[in-house]
Every structure is written in structure tokens, then in C-alpha cells.
Amino acid sequence: MEKKLILASGSPRRRELLAQMGIDFIVCAADVDEHLSGSPEQVVTALAERKARAAYALHPGETVLGADTLVSCAGRTLGKPQNAEEAYEMLRLLSDNTNIVYTGVCLIDGRTGEADVRCDTAWVHFVPLDDASIWRYIATGEPLDKAGAYGVQGMAGMFVSSIEGSPSNVIGLPMHLVREMLRKIGWVL
């Protein structure tokens, strides 16, 4: 059985979640084209697989995990904001609204090279936000590297009234799903 996992992501949050699971891993952040169209579920699963396959090409025979997260609200797909103004527009949309967080996960079995690709969803309910709260949050810099312009595990946690689904999915890696996928290929967790 493999003793380490290749994480095809540079996300500090995904590294923290894997570490919490007690999994030995190394990071191989694959540089892939992330411009895709389709439903949020189609985009995150395709990108998770694209990242995993790129890392697997560099580490053949190793088990590789790729992931990608998007937020959807009011019919709009929200990736990472490009600047403070875009972050403001996203947070304004999220205010007093429910958004859906989609995380695609791809696990490539190091023994067979077969890919297991899945998607997890969670619903996040935001409280009403005033402009001062939004700009104060943007000034921290936290929203600029997160899908949907927020991180529930950080300061934006105070904007969230409830989550339906996996909290770790909202952070960027559904731990229950990763465990299930790894157990399917023989890992003991």
C-alpha cells in the first residue's frame, strides 16, 4: 500500500485538511489551464481531474489527489476575485443569500492509474452585510484568494449563519469524501 499521497494543489487550506486527516503527502501544485465552461459541477470535476492527471504525469505510480472549488449564487458562478472591486460585488451578492459550494475531487490510484472523480456540494447561508463590513473584510486581503471571495474558516465565518453539508467542503476539500475514496483503493483511515 502507498504510504504517501501527492496533492495536486497549492491550497494551504487543502494542506491543512489533509494534515488533520493524518495523511502523509507531498505537494505538487499542477499548473493547468483553468478556463472551462459548463455547470459548476462539470467545471470543478474537470479541473480536479486535469490537476490530478498533470501531477500524476510527474509522479507516475503514486496516488494523486486533485481538487477544485467554485461557489454559485443567484445563477452566477464565483471563482476567485481578480481585485477588491470584484470581491465587493461577490460579497454584495452573497449578502442575505444562500450560495452553493461545489468541490470536485479526483483521486488517481497509483497502482492502476484509474481516476475516481466526484463532486460534493454544501449550502452556505449568509447574514445581511453592510458596505462597511464588506470593505473591512476586503481590507484584510483574505477574500482575494478564495472562491466566492470568502473563507468560512477565517474572518468571514462571522457572516455565515448556517451550513448544510460538509464544512470541510466549504473550506476546499470534503474530508469525508476523500476518506471514502482512499478507503475504496485500500488505504486505512
Summary of the structure (lengths in Angstrom):
residues: 189
radius of gyration: 16.6
end to end distance: 12.5
largest distance: 52.9
contacts: 632
relative contact order: 0.18
helix: 40%
strand: 25%
